[in-house]
């Protein structure tokens, strides 16, 4: 993951029951900082733990080892699922042309919860690192995103103040699609 988030938002991002996430996190308290306050993000105590889980030579038990490409591809797909659920005027604003500074933070958090914000910000990073473009289904997902969800995604980015990053993401997506298209 590229950013920390509270356990409840993590469960929403991964589309799994909170109880399952909570139970798993409880058993990992020796390596994770799992705050009692559910609004606070879960954090690694040591970044070396992440490196350990991804290194097949150091983490010899396959039950614990994490395949980085596979996890990024999975997170890419989860992010795209959340983006596909965005709707026009997701925060139910009172009119066009409203300044972001005029929108209460609670209104933005209600329409764009942390897991949706994460999806909007990081889907392309997960795509790039997971390289799902070898799978036709993922190429269709990108096509659907561009045809149906692009404007909703831009609206979401504008609500969280990340439109400039969106421009860079589209340029990077064009490069990824160009490489993918040439490979096929």
C-alpha positions as CSV (number, residue, x, y, z in Angstrom):
1,X,0.0,0.0,0.0
2,X,1.1,3.5,-0.7
3,X,-0.6,5.1,2.2
4,X,-1.7,4.1,5.7
5,X,-5.4,4.0,6.6
6,X,-7.6,2.9,9.5
7,X,-8.6,-0.8,9.7
8,X,-12.2,-0.1,8.8
9,X,-11.2,1.7,5.6
10,X,-8.7,-1.1,4.8
11,X,-11.5,-3.6,5.0
12,X,-13.6,-1.4,2.7
13,X,-10.8,-1.1,0.2
14,X,-10.2,-4.8,0.2
15,X,-13.9,-5.6,0.1
16,X,-13.7,-8.0,3.0
17,X,-15.5,-8.0,6.4
18,X,-14.1,-5.7,9.0
19,X,-14.3,-8.5,11.5
20,X,-11.8,-10.5,9.4
21,X,-9.4,-7.6,9.1
22,X,-9.7,-6.8,12.8
23,X,-9.0,-10.4,13.7
24,X,-6.0,-10.6,11.4
25,X,-4.6,-7.3,12.7
26,X,-5.0,-8.5,16.3
27,X,-2.7,-11.4,15.6
28,X,-0.1,-9.1,14.0
29,X,0.2,-6.6,16.8
30,X,3.8,-7.5,17.4
31,X,4.8,-6.1,14.0
32,X,1.9,-3.6,13.4
33,X,0.8,-0.6,15.3
34,X,-2.9,-1.2,15.5
35,X,-4.3,1.8,17.4
36,X,-7.3,1.4,19.8
37,X,-8.8,4.5,18.1
38,X,-10.4,3.1,15.0
39,X,-10.0,6.5,13.2
40,X,-6.2,6.2,13.3
41,X,-4.3,4.3,10.6
42,X,-2.6,1.0,11.0
43,X,1.2,1.2,10.6
44,X,4.1,-1.1,10.4
45,X,6.5,-0.9,13.3
46,X,9.5,-1.5,11.0
47,X,9.6,-1.2,7.2
48,X,12.0,-4.1,7.2
49,X,9.0,-6.4,7.9
50,X,7.5,-5.5,4.6
51,X,10.8,-6.3,2.9
52,X,11.0,-9.6,4.8
53,X,7.6,-10.7,3.6
54,X,8.5,-10.0,-0.1
55,X,11.9,-11.7,-0.1
56,X,11.6,-15.5,-0.8
57,X,15.1,-16.1,0.5
58,X,14.4,-14.5,3.9
59,X,10.7,-15.5,4.2
60,X,10.9,-19.2,3.4
61,X,7.4,-20.0,4.6
62,X,5.1,-19.5,1.6
63,X,2.1,-19.0,3.9
64,X,3.5,-15.7,4.9
65,X,5.4,-14.6,1.8
66,X,3.8,-11.8,-0.3
67,X,4.0,-11.8,-4.1
68,X,4.4,-8.1,-4.7
69,X,3.1,-8.1,-8.3
70,X,0.1,-10.3,-7.4
71,X,-0.8,-8.0,-4.5
72,X,-0.5,-4.9,-6.6
73,X,-2.6,-6.4,-9.3
74,X,-5.2,-7.3,-6.7
75,X,-5.2,-3.8,-5.3
76,X,-5.5,-2.3,-8.8
77,X,-8.6,-4.4,-9.4
78,X,-10.1,-3.4,-6.0
79,X,-9.3,0.3,-6.7
80,X,-11.0,0.1,-10.1
81,X,-14.1,-1.5,-8.5
82,X,-14.4,1.4,-6.1
83,X,-13.9,4.0,-8.9
84,X,-16.5,2.3,-11.0
85,X,-19.0,3.0,-8.2
86,X,-18.4,6.8,-8.2
87,X,-21.4,8.8,-9.4
88,X,-21.8,12.3,-10.7
89,X,-22.0,14.9,-7.9
90,X,-20.8,12.2,-5.4
91,X,-20.9,14.8,-2.6
92,X,-24.4,16.1,-3.5
93,X,-23.1,19.7,-3.8
94,X,-25.6,22.5,-4.1
95,X,-24.5,23.7,-7.5
96,X,-21.7,23.7,-10.1
97,X,-18.8,26.0,-9.6
98,X,-18.6,25.5,-5.8
99,X,-15.1,26.2,-4.5
100,X,-13.5,23.3,-2.7
101,X,-12.8,25.6,0.2
102,X,-16.6,26.1,0.6
103,X,-17.3,22.4,1.0
104,X,-17.2,21.1,4.6
105,X,-14.6,18.3,5.1
106,X,-17.4,16.0,6.5
107,X,-19.2,16.4,3.2
108,X,-16.2,15.3,1.2
109,X,-15.4,12.4,3.6
110,X,-19.0,11.2,3.3
111,X,-19.0,11.2,-0.5
112,X,-15.4,10.2,-0.8
113,X,-14.4,7.9,2.1
114,X,-10.8,7.2,2.7
115,X,-10.8,3.9,0.8
116,X,-12.3,5.6,-2.3
117,X,-9.8,8.5,-2.0
118,X,-7.1,5.8,-1.9
119,X,-8.5,4.1,-5.0
120,X,-8.6,7.4,-6.9
121,X,-5.0,8.3,-6.0
122,X,-3.2,5.0,-6.3
123,X,-5.0,2.7,-8.8
124,X,-2.4,3.5,-11.5
125,X,0.5,2.9,-9.2
126,X,-0.9,-0.5,-8.4
127,X,-1.5,-1.1,-12.1
128,X,2.1,-0.2,-13.0
129,X,3.7,-2.3,-10.3
130,X,1.3,-5.3,-10.8
131,X,1.4,-5.3,-14.5
132,X,-2.1,-6.6,-15.0
133,X,-2.2,-5.4,-18.6
134,X,-1.3,-8.9,-19.7
135,X,-4.8,-10.0,-18.8
136,X,-7.5,-9.0,-21.3
137,X,-10.1,-8.5,-18.5
138,X,-7.9,-5.8,-17.0
139,X,-7.5,-4.1,-20.3
140,X,-11.3,-4.1,-20.6
141,X,-11.5,-2.6,-17.1
142,X,-9.2,0.3,-18.2
143,X,-11.3,0.8,-21.3
144,X,-14.5,0.9,-19.2
145,X,-12.9,3.3,-16.8
146,X,-12.0,5.7,-19.7
147,X,-15.4,5.4,-21.3
148,X,-17.7,5.4,-18.2
149,X,-15.9,6.4,-15.1
150,X,-13.3,9.0,-16.2
151,X,-15.3,12.1,-15.4
152,X,-16.5,10.8,-12.1
153,X,-12.8,10.0,-11.2
154,X,-11.8,13.5,-12.2
155,X,-14.6,14.9,-10.0
156,X,-13.4,12.8,-7.1
157,X,-9.8,13.9,-7.6
158,X,-10.9,17.5,-7.6
159,X,-12.8,17.0,-4.4
160,X,-9.7,15.8,-2.7
161,X,-7.4,18.3,-4.3
162,X,-5.5,15.9,-6.5
163,X,-6.4,16.9,-10.1
164,X,-2.9,17.8,-11.0
165,X,-1.8,14.3,-10.1
166,X,-4.6,13.0,-12.3
167,X,-3.1,14.7,-15.3
168,X,0.2,12.9,-14.6
169,X,-1.6,9.6,-14.2
170,X,-3.3,9.9,-17.5
171,X,0.0,10.6,-19.2
172,X,1.5,7.5,-17.5
173,X,-1.5,5.5,-18.4
174,X,-1.1,6.4,-22.1
175,X,2.5,5.1,-21.9
176,X,1.4,1.9,-20.2
177,X,-1.3,1.3,-22.8
178,X,1.1,2.1,-25.6
179,X,3.6,-0.5,-24.4
180,X,0.8,-3.0,-23.7
181,X,-0.7,-2.5,-27.2
182,X,2.7,-2.9,-28.9
183,X,3.3,-6.1,-26.9
184,X,0.1,-7.6,-28.2
